[in-house]
Amino acid sequence: MDFILLHFDFIRHIDRHLSHMTQTMGPSLYVVLFLIVFAETGLVVTPFLPGDSLLFAVGVLCAMDPVWLGLPAGGFVPSLPVVCVILFVAAVLGDTANYHVGKYVGPKVFTSEKSWLLNKKHLIRTQRFYEKYGSKTIIIARFVPIVRTFAPFVAGIGGMHYRRFIAFNVIGAALWVGLLVPLGYLFADTQIVKERFELVIMAIILLSVLPMVIEIGREWLKPNPAQPTAGG
């Protein structure tokens, strides 16, 4: 329970945490950001790590004045171009690693429907995404939490041609990082971002999970097949 509360607090106040990390870590923050995005996209056991919210918050951070962050004038603030390149590479490598894990490990580790992390339902949900969107799932899933983590894994299991996977992987990573990080940078100076940043983050998370919620709702509302009657 403590871990869940700490995780929620980190996401809700991700701007404050990133500001503190900038103050204490300096350029080493680039390494931490790389590792978070790589793990969130590349390890099927870490779908809970921040993705969309982190990218937006990092964009905001890149636009901040060092003094506002509690740093001396001219102090370290992440560079927007450097951040975009680092996160793009992390996203591509993460999906690539995930693809190979899926290819060689397969569904063997997803046998339980009670496990929180290695839950078979996550795998089935992602497979449904593939049935609906095909190979484009690799791109679309970038913007859907949890599915984003499992999509390359399922691609590996299904034996998607590697060149085809890499093409969709690169396009998806470029769109994901290239949209969300600059978006945070552009809106950093707006009133709502300055005063109610946690609401912006919550809105991003809700918009991210909305497609998945809609899909689940549609499946839940589908009428059950008529039960066969006795003798007929």
ROGUDO-564780 format. One line per field, with one value per atom (N, C-alpha, C): residue number from 1; chain; atom name; x, y, z. Coordinates in steps of 0.1 Angstrom, whole numbers. Each point is the difference from the previous one (the first is absolute). Layout:
N
pos NUM, ...
unit A, ...
site CA, ...
xx X, ...
yy Y, ...
zz Z, ...
//
This chain:
232
pos 1, 1, 1, 2, 2, 2, 3, 3, 3, 4, 4, 4, 5, 5, 5, 6, 6, 6, 7, 7, 7, 8, 8, 8, 9, 9, 9, 10, 10, 10, 11, 11, 11, 12, 12, 12, 13, 13, 13, 14, 14, 14, 15, 15, 15, 16, 16, 16, 17, 17, 17, 18, 18, 18, 19, 19, 19, 20, 20, 20, 21, 21, 21, 22, 22, 22, 23, 23, 23, 24, 24, 24, 25, 25, 25, 26, 26, 26, 27, 27, 27, 28, 28, 28, 29, 29, 29, 30, 30, 30, 31, 31, 31, 32, 32, 32, 33, 33, 33, 34, 34, 34, 35, 35, 35, 36, 36, 36, 37, 37, 37, 38, 38, 38, 39, 39, 39, 40, 40, 40, 41, 41, 41, 42, 42, 42, 43, 43, 43, 44, 44, 44, 45, 45, 45, 46, 46, 46, 47, 47, 47, 48, 48, 48, 49, 49, 49, 50, 50, 50, 51, 51, 51, 52, 52, 52, 53, 53, 53, 54, 54, 54, 55, 55, 55, 56, 56, 56, 57, 57, 57, 58, 58, 58, 59, 59, 59, 60, 60, 60, 61, 61, 61, 62, 62, 62, 63, 63, 63, 64, 64, 64, 65, 65, 65, 66, 66, 66, 67, 67, 67, 68, 68, 68, 69, 69, 69, 70, 70, 70, 71, 71, 71, 72, 72, 72, 73, 73, 73, 74, 74, 74, 75, 75, 75, 76, 76, 76, 77, 77, 77, 78, 78, 78, 79, 79, 79, 80, 80, 80, 81, 81, 81, 82, 82, 82, 83, 83, 83, 84, 84, 84, 85, 85, 85, 86, 86, 86, 87, 87, 87, 88, 88, 88, 89, 89, 89, 90, 90, 90, 91, 91, 91, 92, 92, 92, 93, 93, 93, 94, 94, 94, 95, 95, 95, 96, 96, 96, 97, 97, 97, 98, 98, 98, 99, 99, 99, 100, 100, 100, 101, 101, 101, 102, 102, 102, 103, 103, 103, 104, 104, 104, 105, 105, 105, 106, 106, 106, 107, 107, 107, 108, 108, 108, 109, 109, 109, 110, 110, 110, 111, 111, 111, 112, 112, 112, 113, 113, 113, 114, 114, 114, 115, 115, 115, 116, 116, 116, 117, 117, 117, 118, 118, 118, 119, 119, 119, 120, 120, 120, 121, 121, 121, 122, 122, 122, 123, 123, 123, 124, 124, 124, 125, 125, 125, 126, 126, 126, 127, 127, 127, 128, 128, 128, 129, 129, 129, 130, 130, 130, 131, 131, 131, 132, 132, 132, 133, 133, 133, 134, 134, 134, 135, 135, 135, 136, 136, 136, 137, 137, 137, 138, 138, 138, 139, 139, 139, 140, 140, 140, 141, 141, 141, 142, 142, 142, 143, 143, 143, 144, 144, 144, 145, 145, 145, 146, 146, 146, 147, 147, 147, 148, 148, 148, 149, 149, 149, 150, 150, 150, 151, 151, 151, 152, 152, 152, 153, 153, 153, 154, 154, 154, 155, 155, 155, 156, 156, 156, 157, 157, 157, 158, 158, 158, 159, 159, 159, 160, 160, 160, 161, 161, 161, 162, 162, 162, 163, 163, 163, 164, 164, 164, 165, 165, 165, 166, 166, 166, 167, 167, 167, 168, 168, 168, 169, 169, 169, 170, 170, 170, 171, 171, 171, 172, 172, 172, 173, 173, 173, 174, 174, 174, 175, 175, 175, 176, 176, 176, 177, 177, 177, 178, 178, 178, 179, 179, 179, 180, 180, 180, 181, 181, 181, 182, 182, 182, 183, 183, 183, 184, 184, 184, 185, 185, 185, 186, 186, 186, 187, 187, 187, 188, 188, 188, 189, 189, 189, 190, 190, 190, 191, 191, 191, 192, 192, 192, 193, 193, 193, 194, 194, 194, 195, 195, 195, 196, 196, 196, 197, 197, 197, 198, 198, 198, 199, 199, 199, 200, 200, 200, 201, 201, 201, 202, 202, 202, 203, 203, 203, 204, 204, 204, 205, 205, 205, 206, 206, 206, 207, 207, 207, 208, 208, 208, 209, 209, 209, 210, 210, 210, 211, 211, 211, 212, 212, 212, 213, 213, 213, 214, 214, 214, 215, 215, 215, 216, 216, 216, 217, 217, 217, 218, 218, 218, 219, 219, 219, 220, 220, 220, 221, 221, 221, 222, 222, 222, 223, 223, 223, 224, 224, 224, 225, 225, 225, 226, 226, 226, 227, 227, 227, 228, 228, 228, 229, 229, 229, 230, 230, 230, 231, 231, 231, 232, 232, 232
unit A, A, A, A, A, A, A, A, A, A, A, A, A, A, A, A, A, A, A, A, A, A, A, A, A, A, A, A, A, A, A, A, A, A, A, A, A, A, A, A, A, A, A, A, A, A, A, A, A, A, A, A, A, A, A, A, A, A, A, A, A, A, A, A, A, A, A, A, A, A, A, A, A, A, A, A, A, A, A, A, A, A, A, A, A, A, A, A, A, A, A, A, A, A, A, A, A, A, A, A, A, A, A, A, A, A, A, A, A, A, A, A, A, A, A, A, A, A, A, A, A, A, A, A, A, A, A, A, A, A, A, A, A, A, A, A, A, A, A, A, A, A, A, A, A, A, A, A, A, A, A, A, A, A, A, A, A, A, A, A, A, A, A, A, A, A, A, A, A, A, A, A, A, A, A, A, A, A, A, A, A, A, A, A, A, A, A, A, A, A, A, A, A, A, A, A, A, A, A, A, A, A, A, A, A, A, A, A, A, A, A, A, A, A, A, A, A, A, A, A, A, A, A, A, A, A, A, A, A, A, A, A, A, A, A, A, A, A, A, A, A, A, A, A, A, A, A, A, A, A, A, A, A, A, A, A, A, A, A, A, A, A, A, A, A, A, A, A, A, A, A, A, A, A, A, A, A, A, A, A, A, A, A, A, A, A, A, A, A, A, A, A, A, A, A, A, A, A, A, A, A, A, A, A, A, A, A, A, A, A, A, A, A, A, A, A, A, A, A, A, A, A, A, A, A, A, A, A, A, A, A, A, A, A, A, A, A, A, A, A, A, A, A, A, A, A, A, A, A, A, A, A, A, A, A, A, A, A, A, A, A, A, A, A, A, A, A, A, A, A, A, A, A, A, A, A, A, A, A, A, A, A, A, A, A, A, A, A, A, A, A, A, A, A, A, A, A, A, A, A, A, A, A, A, A, A, A, A, A, A, A, A, A, A, A, A, A, A, A, A, A, A, A, A, A, A, A, A, A, A, A, A, A, A, A, A, A, A, A, A, A, A, A, A, A, A, A, A, A, A, A, A, A, A, A, A, A, A, A, A, A, A, A, A, A, A, A, A, A, A, A, A, A, A, A, A, A, A, A, A, A, A, A, A, A, A, A, A, A, A, A, A, A, A, A, A, A, A, A, A, A, A, A, A, A, A, A, A, A, A, A, A, A, A, A, A, A, A, A, A, A, A, A, A, A, A, A, A, A, A, A, A, A, A, A, A, A, A, A, A, A, A, A, A, A, A, A, A, A, A, A, A, A, A, A, A, A, A, A, A, A, A, A, A, A, A, A, A, A, A, A, A, A, A, A, A, A, A, A, A, A, A, A, A, A, A, A, A, A, A, A, A, A, A, A, A, A, A, A, A, A, A, A, A, A, A, A, A, A, A, A, A, A, A, A, A, A, A, A, A, A, A, A, A, A, A, A, A, A, A, A, A, A, A, A, A, A, A, A, A, A, A, A, A, A, A, A, A, A, A, A, A, A, A, A, A, A, A, A, A, A, A, A, A, A, A, A, A, A, A, A, A, A, A, A, A, A, A, A, A, A, A, A, A, A, A, A, A, A, A, A, A, A, A, A, A
site N, CA, C, N, CA, C, N, CA, C, N, CA, C, N, CA, C, N, CA, C, N, CA, C, N, CA, C, N, CA, C, N, CA, C, N, CA, C, N, CA, C, N, CA, C, N, CA, C, N, CA, C, N, CA, C, N, CA, C, N, CA, C, N, CA, C, N, CA, C, N, CA, C, N, CA, C, N, CA, C, N, CA, C, N, CA, C, N, CA, C, N, CA, C, N, CA, C, N, CA, C, N, CA, C, N, CA, C, N, CA, C, N, CA, C, N, CA, C, N, CA, C, N, CA, C, N, CA, C, N, CA, C, N, CA, C, N, CA, C, N, CA, C, N, CA, C, N, CA, C, N, CA, C, N, CA, C, N, CA, C, N, CA, C, N, CA, C, N, CA, C, N, CA, C, N, CA, C, N, CA, C, N, CA, C, N, CA, C, N, CA, C, N, CA, C, N, CA, C, N, CA, C, N, CA, C, N, CA, C, N, CA, C, N, CA, C, N, CA, C, N, CA, C, N, CA, C, N, CA, C, N, CA, C, N, CA, C, N, CA, C, N, CA, C, N, CA, C, N, CA, C, N, CA, C, N, CA, C, N, CA, C, N, CA, C, N, CA, C, N, CA, C, N, CA, C, N, CA, C, N, CA, C, N, CA, C, N, CA, C, N, CA, C, N, CA, C, N, CA, C, N, CA, C, N, CA, C, N, CA, C, N, CA, C, N, CA, C, N, CA, C, N, CA, C, N, CA, C, N, CA, C, N, CA, C, N, CA, C, N, CA, C, N, CA, C, N, CA, C, N, CA, C, N, CA, C, N, CA, C, N, CA, C, N, CA, C, N, CA, C, N, CA, C, N, CA, C, N, CA, C, N, CA, C, N, CA, C, N, CA, C, N, CA, C, N, CA, C, N, CA, C, N, CA, C, N, CA, C, N, CA, C, N, CA, C, N, CA, C, N, CA, C, N, CA, C, N, CA, C, N, CA, C, N, CA, C, N, CA, C, N, CA, C, N, CA, C, N, CA, C, N, CA, C, N, CA, C, N, CA, C, N, CA, C, N, CA, C, N, CA, C, N, CA, C, N, CA, C, N, CA, C, N, CA, C, N, CA, C, N, CA, C, N, CA, C, N, CA, C, N, CA, C, N, CA, C, N, CA, C, N, CA, C, N, CA, C, N, CA, C, N, CA, C, N, CA, C, N, CA, C, N, CA, C, N, CA, C, N, CA, C, N, CA, C, N, CA, C, N, CA, C, N, CA, C, N, CA, C, N, CA, C, N, CA, C, N, CA, C, N, CA, C, N, CA, C, N, CA, C, N, CA, C, N, CA, C, N, CA, C, N, CA, C, N, CA, C, N, CA, C, N, CA, C, N, CA, C, N, CA, C, N, CA, C, N, CA, C, N, CA, C, N, CA, C, N, CA, C, N, CA, C, N, CA, C, N, CA, C, N, CA, C, N, CA, C, N, CA, C, N, CA, C, N, CA, C, N, CA, C, N, CA, C, N, CA, C, N, CA, C, N, CA, C, N, CA, C, N, CA, C, N, CA, C, N, CA, C, N, CA, C, N, CA, C, N, CA, C, N, CA, C, N, CA, C, N, CA, C, N, CA, C, N, CA, C, N, CA, C, N, CA, C, N, CA, C, N, CA, C, N, CA, C, N, CA, C, N, CA, C, N, CA, C, N, CA, C, N, CA, C, N, CA, C, N, CA, C, N, CA, C, N, CA, C, N, CA, C, N, CA, C, N, CA, C, N, CA, C, N, CA, C, N, CA, C, N, CA, C, N, CA, C, N, CA, C, N, CA, C, N, CA, C, N, CA, C, N, CA, C
xx 8, -8, 9, 11, 9, 5, 4, 6, -10, -13, -10, -2, 0, -2, 12, 12, 12, 0, -4, -1, -10, -12, -10, 5, 6, 5, 11, 8, 11, -7, -10, -7, -7, -8, -8, 9, 11, 9, 13, -1, 12, 9, -7, 8, 9, -5, 8, 12, -4, 11, 11, -4, 10, 8, -6, 7, 10, -4, 10, 11, -3, 10, 10, -5, 8, 10, -5, 9, 10, -3, 9, 9, -5, 7, 7, -4, 6, -2, 11, -1, -3, 3, -3, -15, -8, -15, -3, 9, -2, 0, 9, 2, -13, -5, -12, -12, -2, -11, 1, 12, 2, -4, 4, -3, -15, -6, -15, -8, 3, -7, 4, 12, 4, -7, -1, -6, -15, -6, -15, -4, 8, -3, 6, 11, 8, -2, -5, -1, -15, -5, -14, -4, 10, -4, 0, 1, 0, -10, -12, -9, -6, 3, -5, 9, 11, 9, -7, 3, -6, 5, -9, 4, -4, -13, -5, 2, -4, 2, 14, 9, 15, 5, -4, 4, -5, -12, -6, 7, 2, 7, 14, 7, 14, 0, -10, -1, -1, -9, -2, 13, 7, 12, 11, 0, 10, -2, -13, -3, 2, 3, 1, 13, -1, 12, 7, 14, 7, -3, -2, -3, -14, -10, -13, 2, 10, 2, 8, 4, 9, 14, 4, 14, 6, 13, 7, -3, 1, -1, 10, -5, 9, 2, -8, 1, -6, 2, -4, -15, -5, -14, 1, -8, 0, -2, 7, -1, -11, -9, -11, 5, 9, 5, 7, 8, 7, -10, -10, -10, -8, -4, -7, 8, 12, 9, 1, 3, 2, -12, -12, -12, -4, 2, -3, 8, 13, 9, -4, -4, -4, -13, -9, -13, 2, 9, 2, 7, 11, 7, -9, -8, -9, -10, -6, -9, 7, 13, 8, 3, 4, 3, -12, -11, -13, -4, 2, -3, 8, 13, 8, -3, -4, -4, -12, -10, -12, 3, 9, 3, 6, 9, 7, -6, -7, -6, -15, -7, -13, -10, -12, -10, 2, 12, 2, -1, 4, 0, -14, -9, -13, -11, 0, -8, -11, 2, -10, -9, -12, -10, -2, 8, 0, 12, 11, 12, -3, 6, -2, 8, 13, 9, -1, 2, 0, -14, -9, -14, -4, -5, -4, -10, -8, -10, 7, 11, 7, 4, 5, 4, -12, -11, -12, -5, 0, -5, 9, 13, 9, -2, -3, -2, -13, -10, -12, 3, 9, 5, 6, 8, 6, -11, -10, -10, -8, -1, -7, 8, 13, 8, 12, 2, 12, 13, 10, 13, 0, -10, 0, -2, -3, -1, 13, 12, 12, 1, -7, 0, -11, -12, -12, 3, 6, 2, 9, 9, 8, -8, -12, -8, -10, 1, -9, 8, -1, 7, -3, 9, 0, 1, -10, 1, 14, 4, 13, 12, -1, 10, -1, -12, -2, 0, -2, -2, 13, 12, 12, 2, -4, 2, -9, -12, -10, 5, 6, 5, 11, 8, 11, -6, -10, -7, -6, -6, -7, 10, 13, 9, -1, -4, 0, 14, 0, 13, 7, 13, 8, 1, 2, 2, -13, -11, -14, -2, 4, -1, 9, 12, 9, -6, -5, -6, -11, -10, -11, 6, 10, 6, 5, 8, 7, -11, -10, -10, -8, -4, -7, 8, 12, 9, 1, 2, 2, -13, -12, -12, -2, 2, -2, 8, 13, 9, -1, -1, -1, -12, -11, -12, -1, 3, -3, 11, 12, 11, -1, -1, -2, -13, -10, -13, 2, 7, 3, 8, 9, 9, -8, -10, -8, -9, -6, -10, 5, 14, 6, -3, -3, -2, -14, -9, -15, -4, -11, -4, -3, -7, -5, 12, 10, 12, 7, 1, 8, -8, -13, -7, -7, -4, -7, 6, 13, 7, -5, -4, -5, -12, -9, -12, 3, 10, 5, 5, 8, 5, -11, -10, -11, -8, -2, -7, 7, 14, 8, -2, 0, -1, -14, -10, -14, -2, 6, -1, 8, 11, 8, -8, -6, -7, -14, -5, -14, -2, 9, -3, -1, 8, 0, -13, -5, -12, -12, 0, -11, -1, 12, 1, -6, 5, -5, -15, -5, -14, -8, 5, -8, 0, 11, 0, -10, 0, -9, -14, -4, -13, -6, 10, -5, -9, -11, -9, 6, -2, 5, -7, 7, -6, -12, -10, -12, 4, -5, 3, -9, 6, -9, -10, -12, -11, 0, -5, 0, -8, 6, -7, 0, 5, 0, 13
yy -12, 12, 13, 0, 11, 3, -11, 2, 6, -4, 6, 14, 4, 14, 8, -5, 7, 2, -10, 0, 11, 0, 9, 15, 1, 14, 4, -9, 4, 5, -7, 3, 13, 2, 11, 13, -1, 11, -1, -6, -3, 12, 12, 12, 3, -1, 3, -11, -12, -11, 2, 4, 2, 13, 10, 12, -4, -8, -4, -8, -9, -9, 9, 10, 9, 7, 5, 7, -9, -13, -9, -8, -3, -9, 7, 12, 7, -8, -1, -7, -15, -6, -14, -3, 11, -2, -7, 4, -6, -16, -5, -15, -5, 6, -4, 0, 10, 1, -11, -2, -11, -14, -2, -13, -2, 11, -1, -3, 7, -3, -13, -4, -13, -11, 1, -10, 0, 11, 1, -6, 1, -6, -13, -3, -12, -12, 2, -10, -3, -12, -3, 1, 0, 0, 15, 10, 14, 9, -5, 8, 12, 0, 10, 13, 0, 11, 11, 13, 11, 1, 2, 1, 13, 2, 12, 12, -2, 11, 4, -9, 3, 8, -4, 7, 15, 1, 14, 8, -6, 7, 4, -9, 3, 12, 0, 12, 13, -1, 12, 4, -10, 2, 7, -4, 6, 15, 4, 14, 9, -6, 7, 8, 11, 9, -7, 0, -7, 6, 13, 7, -5, -2, -5, -14, -8, -13, -1, 12, 1, -2, 2, -1, 14, 1, 12, 4, 13, 4, -7, -6, -7, -15, -4, -14, -9, -13, -11, -1, 1, -3, -9, -11, -9, 8, -4, 5, -7, 7, -6, -9, 4, -9, -13, 2, -11, -10, 5, -8, -8, 6, -6, -12, 2, -10, -12, 3, -10, -8, 6, -7, -8, 5, -7, -13, 1, -12, -10, 5, -9, -7, 7, -6, -10, 2, -9, -13, 3, -12, -8, 7, -7, -9, 5, -9, -11, 3, -11, -11, 4, -10, -9, 7, -6, -10, 4, -9, -13, 1, -12, -9, 7, -8, -8, 6, -7, -11, 3, -10, -13, 2, -12, -6, 9, -5, -4, 8, -4, 2, -6, 1, -8, -7, -9, 7, 12, 7, 6, 0, 6, -11, -7, -11, 3, 11, 2, 12, -1, 11, 8, -4, 7, 9, -3, 8, 14, 10, 14, 4, -5, 4, -10, -13, -10, -6, 9, -5, -3, -12, -5, 10, 7, 9, 11, 5, 10, -4, -13, -6, -1, -5, -2, 14, 10, 13, 6, -2, 5, -8, -13, -8, 5, 4, 6, 13, 8, 12, -4, -10, -5, -5, -6, -5, 11, 11, 12, 9, 3, 9, -5, -13, -6, 5, 1, 4, 15, 8, 13, 1, -11, 0, 5, -3, 5, 15, 7, 14, 5, -5, 4, -2, -12, -4, 10, 7, 10, 9, 3, 10, -7, -13, -7, -7, 5, -7, -15, -7, -15, -7, 4, -6, 4, 12, 4, -9, -5, -9, -14, -5, -13, -2, 11, -1, -6, 5, -6, -15, -3, -14, -9, 4, -8, -1, 11, 0, -11, -1, -10, -14, -2, -13, -4, 10, -3, -1, 2, -1, 10, 13, 10, 2, 2, 2, 11, -2, 9, 14, 0, 13, 8, -7, 6, 6, -8, 4, 13, 0, 11, 13, -1, 11, 7, -9, 5, 5, -6, 3, 14, 3, 13, 11, -3, 10, 3, -10, 1, 8, -3, 7, 15, 2, 14, 9, -6, 7, 2, -10, 0, 11, -1, 10, 13, 0, 13, 8, -6, 7, 5, -10, 3, 9, -2, 8, 15, 3, 13, 7, -9, 5, 6, -7, 5, 13, 0, 12, 12, -2, 11, 6, -9, 4, 3, 0, 2, 13, 10, 14, 3, -9, 2, 0, 7, 2, -14, -8, -13, -9, 0, -8, 5, 13, 6, -2, 1, 0, -14, -7, -13, -11, -2, -9, -15, -3, -13, -3, 10, -2, -3, 6, -2, -14, -5, -13, -11, 3, -9, -1, 12, 0, -8, 1, -7, -15, -4, -15, -5, 8, -4, -1, 10, -1, -12, -3, -12, -13, -1, -13, -1, 12, 0, -10, -2, -10, -14, -3, -13, -2, 10, 0, -2, 7, -1, -14, -6, -14, -10, 2, -9, 1, 13, 2, -6, 1, -5, -16, -6, -14, -4, 7, -3, 2, 9, 3, -9, -8, -9, -10, -3, -10, -14, -8, -14, -8, -9, -9, -7, -2, -7, -14, -4, -14, -9, -12, -9, -6, -2, -5, -16, -6, -14, -6, -10, -7, 8, 13, 7, 5
zz 0, 0, 0, 8, 0, -13, -7, -14, -9, 0, -8, 3, 12, 4, -4, 1, -4, -15, -7, -15, -4, 6, -4, 3, 12, 3, -10, -4, -10, -13, -4, -13, 2, 11, 2, 1, 7, 2, -7, -13, -7, -3, -1, -3, 12, 12, 12, 2, -3, 1, -10, -13, -10, 3, 6, 4, 10, 10, 11, -6, -9, -7, -8, -6, -7, 9, 11, 10, 6, 2, 7, -9, -13, -9, -11, -4, -12, -12, -9, -13, 2, 12, 2, -2, 0, -1, -14, -10, -13, 0, 8, 2, 6, 11, 7, -9, -8, -9, -11, -5, -10, 6, 13, 6, 3, 4, 3, -13, -11, -12, -6, 1, -5, 8, 13, 8, -3, -1, -2, -13, -10, -13, -3, 8, -3, 9, 12, 10, 3, -3, 2, 15, 9, 14, 6, -9, 5, -8, -3, -7, 8, 14, 9, -1, -6, 0, -8, 3, -7, -15, -9, -14, -6, -4, -6, 10, 12, 10, 2, -1, 2, -12, -12, -12, 0, 4, 0, 11, 12, 11, -3, -7, -4, -10, -9, -9, 7, 11, 8, 7, 5, 7, -9, -12, -10, -2, 2, -2, 13, 11, 13, 1, 7, 3, 12, -1, 11, 14, 1, 13, 5, -9, 4, 6, -5, 5, 13, 5, 12, -3, -13, -4, -2, 0, -3, -15, -3, -14, -8, -11, -9, 4, 11, 4, -10, 3, -9, -1, -13, -3, -12, 0, -12, -13, -10, -14, -7, -6, -8, -11, -9, -10, 6, 10, 6, 6, 8, 6, -11, -11, -10, -6, -3, -6, 10, 13, 10, 2, 1, 2, -12, -12, -12, -1, 3, 0, 10, 12, 11, -4, -6, -4, -11, -10, -11, 6, 8, 6, 9, 8, 9, -7, -11, -8, -6, -5, -7, 10, 12, 10, 4, 1, 3, -11, -12, -11, 0, 3, 1, 12, 11, 12, -4, -6, -4, -10, -9, -10, 6, 10, 5, 13, 7, 13, -3, -8, -3, 11, -1, 10, 12, 2, 11, 13, 1, 13, 3, -10, 3, 1, 12, 2, 10, 8, 11, -4, 5, -1, 13, 10, 13, 2, -7, 1, -5, 8, -4, -12, 0, -11, -12, 3, -11, -2, -2, -1, -15, -1, -14, -7, 8, -5, -8, 5, -7, -14, -1, -13, -9, 5, -8, -5, 8, -4, -11, 1, -10, -13, 1, -12, -7, 7, -6, -7, 5, -7, -13, -1, -12, -10, 5, -9, -6, 7, -5, -9, 4, -7, -7, 1, -7, 5, -10, 4, 5, -4, 4, 16, 6, 15, 6, -6, 5, 2, -10, 0, 10, -2, 8, 15, 3, 14, 7, -7, 7, 9, -4, 7, 10, 2, 9, 11, 12, 11, 1, 5, 2, -14, -9, -13, -7, 3, -5, 4, 12, 5, -6, -2, -5, -15, -7, -15, -6, 3, -7, 5, 12, 5, -8, -3, -8, -14, -5, -14, -1, 10, 0, 1, 8, 1, -13, -7, -12, -12, 2, -11, -10, 3, -10, -6, -13, -7, 7, 2, 8, -7, -13, -7, 1, -1, 1, 14, 10, 14, 2, -4, 2, -6, -12, -7, 8, 5, 8, 14, 5, 13, -1, -10, -2, -2, -9, -2, 13, 7, 12, 11, 1, 10, -4, -13, -4, 2, -2, 2, 15, 8, 14, 7, -2, 6, -7, -13, -8, 2, 5, 3, 15, 9, 14, 7, -4, 7, -5, -13, -5, 5, 2, 4, 15, 8, 14, -1, -9, -1, -5, -9, -5, 10, 8, 10, 14, 1, 13, 6, -8, 5, 2, -2, 1, 15, 3, 14, 6, -7, 6, 3, -8, 2, 12, 1, 12, 13, 0, 13, 3, -10, 2, -8, 1, -8, 2, 13, 3, -8, -2, -8, -15, -5, -14, -1, 10, -1, 1, 9, 1, -13, -6, -13, -11, 0, -10, 2, 13, 3, -4, 3, -3, -15, -8, -14, -6, 7, -4, 1, 12, 2, -6, -5, -5, -11, -10, -10, 5, 10, 6, 8, 7, 8, -9, -11, -10, -6, -3, -5, 10, 12, 11, 2, 0, 1, -11, -12, -12, 1, 5, 2, 11, 10, 12, -4, -9, -3, -11, -7, -10, 6, -7, 5, -1, 11, 0, -11, -7, -10, 6, -7, 5, 3, 12, 4, -8, -4, -8, 9, -5, 7, 0, 10, 1, -12, -7, -11, -12, 0, -12, -4
//
